[in-house]
Amino acid sequence: MQTWARYSLVILVILIFLHSILSLSHEEYSRATSLSSIIGGGKKYEAPLVPSKYYFPLDATNATLAVDRRANATFVILARNSDINGAIRSVRDIEDRFNRARGYPYVFLNEMPFTEEFKKRVSVLSASKMEFGLIPRDHWFQPEWIDEKKAAASRNKMEEEKIIYGGSVSYRNMCRFNSGFFFKHELLQKYRWYWRIEPEVHFHCDLSFDPFLFMEDHNKTYGWTITMYEFEKTIPTLWGHVKEFMRLHPEYVAKDNAMGFMSLDGGDSFNLCHFWSNFEIADMDFWRGEAYTAFFNYLDSQGGFYYERWGDAPVHSIAAAIFLDKDRLHFFDEIGYEHNPYTHCPKRQESWERGRCSCDPDKSFDYDGYSCMKYWDNFINGGR
């Protein structure tokens, strides 16, 4: 065998060995380099553009023209006092890119009372109404009926396996609160629609249309910008409980649902795809409704928020995909959004230019190896 051929063979063997090691030890690498990820999902989905009638002028001179009609909606920001700088950045961003021309109110929620400094520094950023609420203790903290010994053992194991937030009780409190309680807060009872915003997020594009009015007029319920895989080790039993709930309550399962996005075998298994819920624009009447209330109560009774690390993202996403017709879910391609380390940037040139976007479309997360956009494309274009 010639020298160059021997070297080539040695290099190939080393690459295969490294690939095998990384696939076994790094879940994200394994997904990104899997055959299904490489071959992709065929034709890419282009979300329908929001009609021009929903657009309004963003310049200060004509901003008053934009408030003739507003939805019954609010921004919801869950933050601690220590998040003050991140909260300021997020509010400043959404004001500059959208809300200075719309004037939607804000509701800030915290498990501890907000300091006067937090309220003062945030309130100066907008002329919109801002309210600051304390989360009821039984909506936030770990329930007394949870077996703490069992929960602690799970946290310790996740820490040993270096799972993000694996040892955190407060993170689990947050996930449970966002899954089943935020929309019950007294400050939110007067609102129907909400836009969830977190500290330290960034909006890359001018948003000169009203997503609340668009969703209200087009019978949409849940809006999103980023979809990805969940960490399987955080939800090992979740899908089994979902299947059991559907067996017990088939009356809640929508006829034209989006199960085909989350399962490639008719619901027998979960492909781990979900909408990244740190951005969501949705109808709280859905979360307050009979189907979701029964669903959350059933899941909560299983203890998985604490015995495992169930997140609000898969819980919300699974519910929306199963209990709603698929056309009530909406992908907002026009909204350039960043939550470190991932960014969605509009795919369409016309949307990117119209929004004067600061993001690079070529670096959008949409078709990253860990993104589930290819599954959405396949599903919405007529796949299973």
C-alpha angles and dihedrals in degrees: 000000000000119000095246091051092051091050091048091051092049091050091049092051091049092050092049090049093050091046090053093049093048092046091054097042103036118051094192093052090048092054095043092053099038118122093245090053094047097048090045130197105292120237115032117236118241110202114223110263117248106257118257093244089073093058122098136182115275098192115106094240094063100027092110089064089067099065102065090106130022134173123239090261146129143186114249119207122181107200144150124225088254088060092066097118093045091047091051091052092050095047092045090052097048091044093052095043100039126340103063086074095043109036100212114172128245131228116197118195130194136166087227127048113274115247121242088243092057093049094045097048094045097042093057090063097071143025088220122108113271126194127187119207137189115224113234112250095239090053094055116028128073110276117250092237092065111105099239093195090057092043092049091051089054092049092049092051092050091049090052089051089049094237111169111260086358093140098037121111092181091057089053090049089054094049092050092046093050091045099052116002118036093084089054094061113120093237091058099048093091093056133076103186130046139183112207115219127177131202115270098025126133133214111208102189139053106253104209096168130070110245092190093058092043091054093044094050095044099045094248120156109179128033126189143168107194131043126185146150122285120229102263094212091062095058108030095147101027098097092048089057090046090055091048091051091051089050091052095043112030088154090075097054111102116234095227097035131156097245088125090068094057101034131041095193104053096275100311091115136018120237089205094242117146141155113262099245100200080089115043135138109195150151111261090203086073093056089044093049130104098258098050093040091055091044095051093044090052093049093044091054090059091063095226094137086069107019088052125006106261112181129214089236097068092036093053093040096050091048093049092047095049106034098040132062108252094245089065090068115083132196109210101209091168094064111087105207136174130191108168123287096015132059133187113206122183112266097206117081092218092055092046092051096042090051093047085227122199094201127094111242090207090061097048114131093228096103100025114131091255094049122101094207091110089060091050090050092051093046098045092045091059105280123135 
